[in-house]
Amino acid sequence: MKRIGIIGGTTPESTCYYYRKYIEISREKFGPFTFPELIIYSINFEEFRNNPRGWEGRKEILIKAAKALERAGAEIISLSANTPHIVFPEVQRAVSVPMVSIIDALIEEMKRRGVKKVLLLGTKTTMTADFYKDALTGAGFDIIVPSGEEIDEINRIIFEELAFENLKSKSYLVDLIERYEKKYGIEGVILGCTELPLAIKQGDVSVEVFDTAAIHMRKLIEIASDF
């Protein structure tokens, strides 16, 4: 099997969730004691989030991590968060091993489930910037994003609560999703931040739930085990 490399720490809670999914999906696929080799490079999230050079500085942190994973023997590399995919192409170009995009894995899964109209939740950057929405609309999906005040509140919940595994605003997120199903007829919700699956699971709401962390990890394991 190929050795998986993950750039984690964005945030540590979501990286822990990735690791739990790595165990769960590996056991489902291979049995109780077989796992692809896995290397995690956990960055300093404070240095990343509040970088004085913005995305240029963050990109350099991710490139440094990707190159370290490549030197350590990773044969496929991933970013364990949605928002950093804003610089995914540049990070991919900096290493010679393939990287697996969370957005590409999500699009493949959305096509498999046959949905068209979906609500996108995530950090403020993911919900407002073009990189994520353009990829999804380009693949034929109808993307709905929350209102301005809702975007700010979701962003706050992610960084002030879910990043510390505090689930007290779960009901707010559930109510918001259900309201958008009634108002816009959404068929699914994209948990476009890898902290959101800590709060929202399939069955919590009346629409399809796209857990991007689990979808991404399943794709990494599929690629790792494809000889």
C-alpha positions as CSV (number, residue, x, y, z in Angstrom):
1,M,0.0,0.0,0.0
2,K,1.1,3.6,-0.6
3,R,2.2,5.7,2.4
4,I,-0.3,8.5,3.1
5,G,0.9,11.9,4.3
6,I,-1.5,14.4,5.9
7,I,-0.8,18.1,6.7
8,G,-2.8,18.5,9.9
9,G,-3.2,20.9,12.8
10,T,-5.7,23.1,11.0
11,T,-7.2,22.6,13.6
12,P,-5.9,19.7,15.8
13,E,-9.5,18.6,16.6
14,S,-10.3,18.1,12.9
15,T,-6.9,16.2,12.5
16,C,-8.0,13.9,15.4
17,Y,-11.3,13.3,13.5
18,Y,-9.3,12.5,10.3
19,Y,-7.3,9.9,12.3
20,R,-10.5,8.4,13.8
21,K,-11.9,8.1,10.3
22,Y,-8.6,6.5,9.1
23,I,-9.0,3.8,11.7
24,E,-12.8,3.3,11.0
25,I,-12.5,3.1,7.2
26,S,-9.3,1.0,7.2
27,R,-11.0,-1.6,9.5
28,E,-14.1,-1.5,7.3
29,K,-12.0,-2.1,4.2
30,F,-9.2,-4.4,5.3
31,G,-10.1,-5.9,8.7
32,P,-9.3,-5.1,12.3
33,F,-5.5,-4.8,12.1
34,T,-4.5,-3.7,8.6
35,F,-3.8,0.0,8.0
36,P,-2.0,1.9,5.3
37,E,1.1,3.6,6.6
38,L,0.3,7.2,7.7
39,I,2.4,10.3,8.5
40,I,0.9,13.4,10.0
41,Y,2.7,16.8,9.9
42,S,0.8,18.9,12.4
43,I,1.5,22.6,11.9
44,N,1.3,25.5,14.4
45,F,-2.2,26.7,13.9
46,E,-1.6,30.1,15.6
47,E,1.3,30.8,13.2
48,F,-0.9,29.7,10.3
49,R,-4.2,31.4,11.1
50,N,-2.7,34.8,12.1
51,N,0.2,34.9,9.7
52,P,1.1,38.5,9.0
53,R,1.7,37.7,5.4
54,G,-1.7,36.3,4.8
55,W,-2.2,33.5,2.3
56,E,1.4,34.0,1.0
57,G,2.7,33.1,4.4
58,R,0.2,30.3,4.9
59,K,1.1,28.8,1.6
60,E,4.8,28.7,2.6
61,I,3.9,26.9,5.8
62,L,1.9,24.3,3.8
63,I,4.7,23.9,1.2
64,K,7.2,23.3,4.0
65,A,5.0,20.7,5.5
66,A,4.3,19.0,2.2
67,K,8.1,18.8,1.4
68,A,8.8,17.4,4.9
69,L,6.2,14.6,4.2
70,E,7.7,13.9,0.9
71,R,11.2,13.6,2.4
72,A,9.7,11.3,5.1
73,G,8.4,8.9,2.3
74,A,4.8,9.9,1.8
75,E,3.6,8.7,-1.6
76,I,0.3,10.7,-1.5
77,I,-0.3,13.9,0.4
78,S,-3.4,15.8,1.5
79,L,-4.5,18.9,3.4
80,S,-6.8,18.0,6.3
81,A,-8.9,21.1,6.0
82,N,-11.1,22.7,3.3
83,T,-10.0,26.4,3.5
84,P,-6.3,25.8,2.8
85,H,-7.3,24.4,-0.6
86,I,-7.3,28.0,-1.7
87,V,-3.6,27.5,-2.3
88,F,-3.8,23.7,-3.2
89,P,-2.4,24.1,-6.8
90,E,0.7,25.9,-5.6
91,V,1.4,23.4,-2.8
92,Q,0.9,20.5,-5.3
93,R,3.4,22.1,-7.7
94,A,6.0,22.3,-4.9
95,V,6.2,18.5,-4.5
96,S,6.7,15.6,-6.9
97,V,4.3,13.2,-5.3
98,P,0.5,13.5,-6.0
99,M,-1.8,15.3,-3.7
100,V,-5.4,14.4,-3.2
101,S,-7.9,17.4,-3.2
102,I,-10.8,17.3,-0.7
103,I,-12.9,19.3,-3.3
104,D,-12.3,16.7,-6.0
105,A,-13.2,13.9,-3.6
106,L,-16.4,15.8,-2.6
107,I,-17.5,16.3,-6.2
108,E,-17.0,12.6,-7.0
109,E,-19.2,11.7,-3.9
110,M,-21.9,14.3,-4.7
111,K,-22.2,12.9,-8.2
112,R,-22.4,9.4,-6.8
113,R,-25.3,10.3,-4.5
114,G,-27.1,12.2,-7.3
115,V,-27.7,15.5,-5.6
116,K,-27.7,18.9,-7.4
117,K,-28.7,21.7,-5.0
118,V,-26.7,21.9,-1.8
119,L,-26.0,24.3,1.1
120,L,-22.3,25.1,1.6
121,L,-21.2,25.5,5.2
122,G,-17.6,26.2,6.2
123,T,-15.3,29.0,7.4
124,K,-16.0,32.5,6.2
125,T,-13.3,32.2,3.5
126,T,-14.7,28.9,2.2
127,M,-18.3,30.3,2.0
128,T,-17.4,33.6,0.5
129,A,-14.3,33.1,-1.7
130,D,-14.6,31.8,-5.3
131,F,-12.2,28.8,-5.2
132,Y,-14.7,26.4,-3.6
133,K,-17.9,27.6,-5.1
134,D,-16.4,27.8,-8.6
135,A,-15.2,24.2,-8.5
136,L,-18.6,23.0,-7.5
137,T,-20.7,25.1,-9.9
138,G,-18.2,24.1,-12.7
139,A,-19.0,20.5,-11.9
140,G,-22.7,21.2,-12.4
141,F,-24.0,21.8,-8.9
142,D,-26.3,24.5,-7.6
143,I,-24.6,26.0,-4.5
144,I,-26.4,28.0,-1.8
145,V,-24.5,29.9,0.8
146,P,-25.9,31.3,4.1
147,S,-26.6,35.0,4.6
148,G,-23.9,37.5,5.9
149,E,-24.9,37.3,9.5
150,E,-25.2,33.5,9.4
151,I,-21.7,33.3,7.7
152,D,-20.2,35.2,10.6
153,E,-22.0,33.1,13.2
154,I,-20.9,29.8,11.6
155,N,-17.3,31.1,11.4
156,R,-17.5,32.0,15.1
157,I,-18.9,28.6,16.0
158,I,-16.1,26.8,14.1
159,F,-13.2,28.8,15.7
160,E,-14.5,29.5,19.2
161,E,-16.4,26.2,19.8
162,L,-15.9,23.3,17.4
163,A,-12.1,23.9,17.4
164,F,-12.2,22.9,21.1
165,E,-14.8,20.1,20.6
166,N,-17.5,22.3,22.1
167,L,-20.8,21.3,20.5
168,K,-23.2,23.7,22.3
169,S,-24.3,25.3,19.0
170,K,-25.3,22.1,17.3
171,S,-29.0,23.0,17.4
172,Y,-28.2,26.3,15.7
173,L,-26.5,24.5,12.8
174,V,-29.3,21.9,12.6
175,D,-32.0,24.6,12.6
176,L,-30.2,26.6,9.9
177,I,-29.9,23.5,7.6
178,E,-33.6,22.6,8.0
179,R,-34.6,26.2,7.3
180,Y,-32.6,26.2,4.1
181,E,-34.2,22.9,3.1
182,K,-37.7,24.5,3.5
183,K,-36.8,27.8,1.9
184,Y,-34.6,26.7,-1.0
185,G,-35.3,23.0,-1.4
186,I,-31.7,22.0,-0.8
187,E,-31.0,18.3,-1.3
188,G,-27.9,18.2,0.8
189,V,-25.4,20.1,3.0
190,I,-21.7,20.2,2.5
191,L,-19.8,20.3,5.8
192,G,-17.1,22.3,4.1
193,C,-15.0,22.7,7.2
194,T,-13.5,19.6,8.8
195,E,-14.6,20.7,12.3
196,L,-18.3,20.7,11.3
197,P,-18.7,16.8,11.3
198,L,-18.0,17.0,15.0
199,A,-21.4,18.5,15.4
200,I,-23.5,17.3,12.4
201,K,-23.9,13.7,11.3
202,Q,-26.1,12.0,8.7
203,G,-29.5,11.6,10.2
204,D,-29.3,14.8,12.3
205,V,-31.0,16.7,9.4
206,S,-33.5,15.8,6.7
207,V,-31.1,16.2,3.8
208,E,-27.9,14.4,2.6
209,V,-24.9,15.2,4.7
210,F,-21.5,15.5,3.0
211,D,-18.8,15.0,5.6
212,T,-15.8,16.3,3.7
213,A,-13.3,14.9,6.2
214,A,-14.7,11.3,6.0
215,I,-15.1,11.6,2.2
216,H,-11.5,12.8,1.9
217,M,-10.1,10.0,4.1
218,R,-12.0,7.3,2.3
219,K,-10.6,8.6,-1.0
220,L,-7.0,8.6,0.4
221,I,-7.4,5.1,1.6
222,E,-8.8,3.9,-1.7
223,I,-5.9,5.5,-3.6
224,A,-3.4,4.1,-1.1
225,S,-4.7,0.5,-1.5
226,D,-5.0,0.6,-5.3
227,F,-1.9,-1.2,-6.4
